[in-house]
């Protein structure tokens, strides 16, 4: 309820089944008579609303009669569909909400997120074509069965070009994007109920790959004859000691370096993915890498702290570097960010709240994923506890011995 104004609905009941139709109006609750289902008083507003309600009632009855005459199935949905079509309702299908969403929401999203929405939308209409042999569907027909069917379609879909099947978490992401568009339709009062209200999203916990302390040390000591591989190795190591992502690293400039009062330096930037402000105190090894490239011609051309390399090439080159460093892992640039969160910070006792701030996470729960994979930290913490308990036992035994003597 807003400003004591309530939305107006027409309720249709057929064979015990009820369905509401939004009338795109709001009425003053104090002037509404629940017994007569009309407005009280003789004001101009009350007269207009009551006249409108009379017209709606007549239109609905006319639609009901036409369905009977045409010999069509009469249900709450068929009556509503006919009524909305007769009313020339424009915002009633999946394509309408997709178009509305893309027009009104894409400017708020990062271009990579927008691209993912386009992929999800492609799958939605592929499912419509395969399951319903249709190019579009009325939003009112979306139900729990449709959602389960779309989930099954995603899991069983065979992509082209030898791509792997859609995994559980990817399928859940596609459903999550559909859910956001359907919720938008619900908030706009294009539909009267949310078909996702009973759907439970089931994400599979994923293991975040990272380098161990030994692997990171081997990588740092590795000498490469190729300049391109050396540059990629340096960029990867810089990310290991700052936690900065690929896209944010490529955009760093001299203005991103901020001096602190104690003479140290920080990186101050904004995450491209979330637009969150990020401030990271620089460790000596990170500063050393900045110094190494301060006079590099490639940096001067782009006015950046480091040479620019595409993410695709970066990951290809890392595949060459990994075996040379004796690292038996599928090395990707994003693994450097995970290494910072685990090996460099968490295992060295940095509080998880501080790590979350440096990574630019919006929620602490996002950072807590890293805590689950650091088995070495669990082992070390238990060793400390074991040592403390052993010392306490020895101390107690000594005290008991003194009392006996």
Secondary structure, DSSP 8 states (H G I E B T S, - for coil): -BTTEEEEEEEEEETTEEEEEEEEEEEEGGGEETTTTEE-SSSHHHHHHHHHHHHHHHHHHHHHHHHHHTT----HHHHHHHHHHHTT-SS-BHHHHHHHHHHHHGGGS-HHHHHHHHHHHHHHHHHIIIIIS-S--BGGG--HHHHHHHHHHHHH---STT-----HHHHHHHHHHHHHHHHHHHHTTSSSS-TTTT--------------HHHHHHHHH---S-HHHHHHHHHHHHHHTT---HHHHHT--GGGEEE-TTS-EEEEEE-TTT--EEEEE--HHHHHHHHHTTT-HHHHHHT-SS----HHHHHHHHHHHHHHTT--S---THHHHHHIIIIIIGGGT--HHHHHHHHT-S-HHHHHHHHTT-HHHHHHHHHHHHHHHHHHHHHHHHHHHHHH-
